[in-house]
Structures are given as C-alpha cells and as structure tokens.
Amino acid sequence: MKVLAIDDNSDILELLKEVVISYNHEFSSSNNGKTGLEMIKNNSYDAVLLDLTMPEFTGVDVVDALIADDVLKDNKIILFTASTILDESITELISKGVHSCIRKPVDVTHLIKTLESL
C-alpha cells in the first residue's frame, strides 16, 4: 500500500512514517498543502492522510482543488486532524467525497486498520 501524509507538523510526519513503514507499506509525505496537492495529482496513492489545519493552503483547500479538478473521487482522502472542526463540517466533506476522518491523537492500531480496510 502507498500512503501519502500531508501535515505541517514534522514530528507527526516522522511518527506516521515509522508506523506505516513498520507495517510494510510505502510512505511519502509533504509538509504543506500545495506540495501535497501536486503529489496527489502526479502520483497514485492508496490512501492520503490529510491534515486540515495547515498555514496558507489548508486541507480544505486541497479537497476543494481536487473537487475542482474532478479527481477527489479517484483518491482515498482520510482527514487526519486535531482541529476543532465540527462534526457537521466533517460530514459535509465526506458527502463531497472524502473517505473518512481520524482525529489526532490517533491509536496506531486504529490507523492501520483504517488504512488496510481501504
């Protein structure tokens, strides 16, 4: 499985890398939304872990750009966020084509089960 994580927190990216690789999956990452969006457009991933609250170009901006390019449906986007986003907002993003949401801090077992269920 190929996993991309987009998060502005380098510590979280490093932790995700260690976990994902330890389960024998491939891992790529971006520390900002714009670069992450380009990676999604130019590569194929089995799952994308997307933080919502990043400076300048947020996770919502990434989702909106994927919708505008009509490629959101081709990607398994999992919101990966500690933000205080309301459940209604998450439901709205899922209705637009986001796969699911995992809130930080995350249980590693739950994360891997979610990824491997795709």
Phi, psi and omega in degrees: 000138177256122183241134173246133174244132178240111184202140181279355180264110184295329178295319178295318179299320180294318177297314179300318179302311181300316182293309184297315180294325180295340176261019175064035175249157176279148183223133172229159180210161173219142180261014174207156186295320182294314178294319178300318178299315178298322178296319178297316182292329187258357182221170177245126179235147176281335179205145176235118175269116189240115174287142180273324188257085175240149179290152174071304183225100189281174174298324176296322176299320178298311180300314180300319179294321178294323176295314181301325179271003179057041179234003179300318182297340181273000185231143176266092181267123176247115176295133183229094193217149173254004184292165180269031179302138181288150178302326179297322179292321177296315178301320179296317179295322178294321178295337178278346178129358174293141184291307185193185180222135172239127180268142175276150352290149186250146172281127184302318180299317179296317179302309182294320178299319178297313180299314185284351177273354182286000000 
